Amino acid sequence: MNANELLESVDFTKGLIPAIIVDVENDEVLMLAYMNKESLKKTIETKTTWFWSRSRNEYWNKGATSGHFQYVKSISLDCDNDTLLIKVEQVGAACHTGSRSCFFKTVDI
């Protein structure tokens, strides 16, 4: 699937879609954020991740202020066409707390 086919295939009818960000080197889940069609388009064009910030109500390019960019290596679309799996080369921390991954709080079950 090429970039144009991807943009046309993603189901944005319910609004924002989740984008799961994974380290291309070791498959570590780094973060989950949300995209709309424009942020996906910006991601494809720049080969760095762009998201829609629900709290700030604006686009944000991961790393623009921190320098912790995510360089996109691949994008996969799930079977329902409403979730993305994006493999990246992560520079520095993915989490705003400074942690490598946003998923560092382990729950004992």
N, C-alpha and C positions, 0 to 999 in steps of 0.2 A: 504494500500500500504506500503510495507517495503522500507527500504533505497535503496536497489539495484533497485527495481522497479521505485522508484522516479528518481534516476540517469538516468535510461534508458528512462523514460517518458518525461523528460524535453527537449524541443526543443531549442537546442543551435545553430541551423543552421544559424541564423542571427547574431551570435556573443554573446555578453553579454546580460543577461536578467535582468530586474528590480527585486529587492527584497524589498518589503515593510515591514518595521520592526514596529511591534505593541507591546505595553505593554500588557502582558497577564492578568494583574490585572484589567485594566480599558479600554482596547481597544484603547488607545490613539495612534495615528500614531506618531512614534518617528523619523523615517527617511526613506529615500529611497536610496538604493545603488545598485551596479551592481555586478553580479556574472557570473562566467563561470563554467564549469563542475568541475574543480579542486577546486575552492573556495567553491562550494556546497558540494563537497566530504569532504573537511576539516571541514566545518561546521557540517556535520553529524558526523564525527569521533570525534571531540572535544566537541561538544554540545555548542560551542560558535560561534558567527558569524564571518565569513571570507568573504572578498569582493575582487574584483579587482579594484584597484585605477586607474581610467582613467588618472588622472593628473600625478601620479608618475610612472605609468606603472609597478605596482607590487602588490602582494597580501598584504592585511593588515587584521590583527585580531583586531576587534573593542575592545578597552580597553588595548591592549598590552602596549601602552605607557602612557595612562591616568589612567588606573585602572578602567575605566568605562565599564566593560565587559557586554556583552549581553548573558545570559544563555538561550539557545534555549529550548522552551517548546513544540512547534509544528511547523510543516511546512505544508502549503497547496499549492497546485498547481492549477492555474486557468484553465478555460475550454479550452483555446487554448494551454495549456502546455508551455507557454512562460513568465509567471510571477509568482513569489513566494510571499506568505504572510507568514511571519515568526513571531510567537508570542514568546516574550522573557521576561525574568525577567531582567529588566534593573538595573544596579548598577550605580548610579550617573547620570550624564548628557549624553544624546545620541548625542547631537550636539557639534561640536568642539568649538562653541562659549561659551559653558558652560550652555546653555539652556537645559532644560529637553528634549525638542523636537526640531527638525530642523524647524518645522512649527510654528513659533511664530510671523511671520509678517502677520497681518490681513489686507486684502484689503477691503475697503468700496465699496460696489456696489449698 
